[in-house]
Every structure is written in C-alpha cells, then in structure tokens.
C-alpha cells in the first residue's frame, strides 16, 4: 500500500474518531427537559411556574442567606443612537447550604435532563452566568450557556427561564407576594390587591315589582 494511501486512511480514521467523540459528547451533555420558551417571561414568574415563592419567602425573612456571589464583573456596552446604555456582566454564585442546594436541585431536576450524578451528591455547587439588564432588572442572557460546576468538574448548562428566576427573581417574587397578599412564613395573610372577577348580578332574570305589578328584568 502506498504511503499516500496509508496517510489518507489514517487521516480518515482520525476524523471518524473525532466525529464519533463529538456525537458522544453532544449525546451526553445536559439538555432541557421542560421547555417554557413559548411562555411569556412575566407569566412564568406571575404563575410561579418555577416553584420559587417559598424559596424567596425564606430569603426575605432571613431563614437562609442567598447564594454567595463568588465573583462579579460588570460590563457596559456602547449605546446605540437614541437608545440607553446596554448594561451586562458575568456573575458566579455558590450554593452551599442544605436549603440552597435543595431548591437548586429541584429546579435542575424539573427543567434539565442528563444531569451529572455528581450534582446530586455535591456539598457545594457553583453556577456562572452572563447577564444583561432589562427594565432595570438583571436577567440571564438567553443565547449563551451557563456553567455549572462542583469541585474541579464543570458542565455547560443550556439557558432556561427558571435559572434566571432562581438567580435574579427576588424583586419579581416580592411583587408577586404583594399582589396576591401572600403571607410570609409565620405571618397572617394579607388582602390581595388583585381584583377578583365581577360576580353576576344577583337579581338578573328575577321578577321585580313595579307599582304592584310583576315585571321581568331582561
């Protein structure tokens, strides 16, 4: 067999091996299991579709500290003509106590699949995200993966709205608590500021008397 043919076969074998390894890596990477991309972001929080009201209530009464900010970098983009300055940055959070890890794992298990086993037993988990400011509130960017890690191991975490709610949803859930009149743990319920749907008129279709004669309201 000629040297050229052997070299061509060797290169083909290497390319095949690399392609197979890439397919295995893609097949084993973390993926979304509950897709909420078609739901408006505001509705996700208002309906508590991520199940985080209890979590933020606990942070509000200081029964648990929030995840520790390990590192933070603020970036400001160049404003376009007639627009406001774009603000964004990168932050890394550490979930370290039982309460934080319990809610983080619940959010992970409900919304992603093929999660590494290490995340289920780790005593500390860190998540690094890139954020941008929208309407004065930080939100995780939608077009880049976050990074989730424990110890020296790390994995890409595809964007999901519940990650943004978990990390930056405190103002929204405080507003939700007020709107619905939801009590903090150990406190009496407040009156909701959300107006109930109007009830039908109690006398609709009931005969009424006018000068002693019965008439029917239509």
C-alpha positions, 0 to 999 in steps of 0.5 A, spaced: 500 500 500 502 506 498 504 511 503 499 516 500 494 511 501 496 509 508 496 517 510 489 518 507 486 512 511 489 514 517 487 521 516 480 518 515 480 514 521 482 520 525 476 524 523 471 518 524 474 518 531 473 525 532 466 525 529 464 519 533 467 523 540 463 529 538 456 525 537 458 522 544 459 528 547 453 532 544 449 525 546 451 526 553 451 533 555 445 536 559 439 538 555 432 541 557 427 537 559 421 542 560 421 547 555 417 554 557 420 558 551 413 559 548 411 562 555 411 569 556 417 571 561 412 575 566 407 569 566 412 564 568 414 568 574 406 571 575 404 563 575 410 561 579 411 556 574 418 555 577 416 553 584 420 559 587 415 563 592 417 559 598 424 559 596 424 567 596 419 567 602 425 564 606 430 569 603 426 575 605 425 573 612 432 571 613 431 563 614 437 562 609 442 567 606 442 567 598 447 564 594 454 567 595 456 571 589 463 568 588 465 573 583 462 579 579 464 583 573 460 588 570 460 590 563 457 596 559 456 596 552 456 602 547 449 605 546 446 605 540 443 612 537 437 614 541 437 608 545 440 607 553 446 604 555 446 596 554 448 594 561 451 586 562 456 582 566 458 575 568 456 573 575 458 566 579 454 564 585 455 558 590 450 554 593 452 551 599 447 550 604 442 544 605 436 549 603 440 552 597 442 546 594 435 543 595 431 548 591 437 548 586 436 541 585 429 541 584 429 546 579 435 542 575 431 536 576 424 539 573 427 543 567 434 539 565 435 532 563 442 528 563 444 531 569 451 529 572 450 524 578 455 528 581 450 534 582 446 530 586 451 528 591 455 535 591 456 539 598 457 545 594 455 547 587 457 553 583 453 556 577 456 562 572 452 566 568 452 572 563 447 577 564 444 583 561 439 588 564 432 589 562 427 594 565 432 595 570 432 588 572 438 583 571 436 577 567 440 571 564 442 572 557 438 567 553 443 565 547 449 563 551 450 557 556 451 557 563 456 553 567 455 549 572 460 546 576 462 542 583 469 541 585 474 541 579 468 538 574 464 543 570 458 542 565 455 547 560 448 548 562 443 550 556 439 557 558 432 556 561 427 561 564 427 558 571 435 559 572 434 566 571 428 566 576 432 562 581 438 567 580 435 574 579 427 573 581 427 576 588 424 583 586 419 579 581 417 574 587 416 580 592 411 583 587 408 577 586 407 576 594 404 583 594 399 582 589 396 576 591 397 578 599 401 572 600 403 571 607 410 570 609 412 564 613 409 565 620 405 571 618 397 572 617 395 573 610 394 579 607 388 582 602 390 581 595 390 587 591 388 583 585 381 584 583 377 578 583 372 577 577 365 581 577 360 576 580 353 576 576 348 580 578 344 577 583 337 579 581 338 578 573 332 574 570 328 575 577 321 578 577 321 585 580 315 589 582 313 595 579 307 599 582 304 592 584 305 589 578 310 583 576 315 585 571 321 581 568 328 584 568 331 582 561 
